Amino acid sequence: MSSKTVDKALSILDVFTVETPTWGLRELARNLDMNHTIVHRILTTFEDKGYLYCNPETKKYELGIKFIELNNVVEEHLNISTMIQPIMKEIAVKTGESVVLTVLDEEEGVFVKIVESEQKVRFAESVGKRSALYIGASHKIILAHLPEELQNKIIDEGIESQSKQIPSKEKLMERLETIKREGWCFSEGETFDDVAACSVPLFDSKHQILGSLSIAGPKYRFSQQEGEEKLPALLENVEKLNSILSKVNFPSRRNYLTKKFI
């Protein structure tokens, strides 16, 4: 199999997201500007191997159960749940809000672990959701700790895509400086309209930014002042989490982000 074929196959998998979990053959080929015969051949191979499933009624494709198996392999290898779940659960109980572990992957942040609040109205999102690093506290705290050249690149791309979360490059860069200096970030209505969050950074063994830990909940009960009051519950567990994460080799794509611009 040629590298071009592999690239095409992976580009097909990349379009299956939380926002667009299903695709028809022709709309997929049109979206990727790819010959529909080639797309059909790749889709059939993925379906045969269990990576994709074609709904017999809608004739649309969705991710298959094979990815659940692979996710379990990753979790077992990293042992994330065993090591981190008790800490996140303790924070959730103490603050009454959901706790989110976000990891840097390429130029995005990915939710890799969520412990939901026990309250009826709570932050409840899908593990695996990706967002740009200029959106929301859990992502901005990561962006604040990246090299300035990379910050410029990511923000310029956000401006080019007309992101409403960037009022101006100057204001956002100033905000990132403040976030890095203060060591935490608060946001509301950015990632989700009705959700607020406060976040702190997490680092690997080389003290390079790995991700963030956040408390998230509905805006009506989670003001910035309340975020500041809940912040100690995060800060008192940061060293413990950093110690655990420094011993884990996360399979996230971030090395080139920290090396290329240093």
Secondary structure, DSSP 8 states (H G I E B T S, - for coil): --HHHHHHHHHHHHT--SS--EE-HHHHHHHHT--HHHHHHHHHHHHHHTSEEE-TTT--EEE-THHHHHHHHHHHHHTHHHHHHHHHHHHHHHHSSEEEEEEEETTEEEEEEEE--SSSS-----TT-EEETTSSHHHHHHHTTS-HHHHHHHHHHHHHTT-TT-S-HHHHHHHHHHHHHHT-EEEESSSSTTEEEEEEEEE-TTS-EEEEEEEEEEGGG--HHHHHHHHHHHHHHHHHHHHHHTT-----S-HHHHHHT-
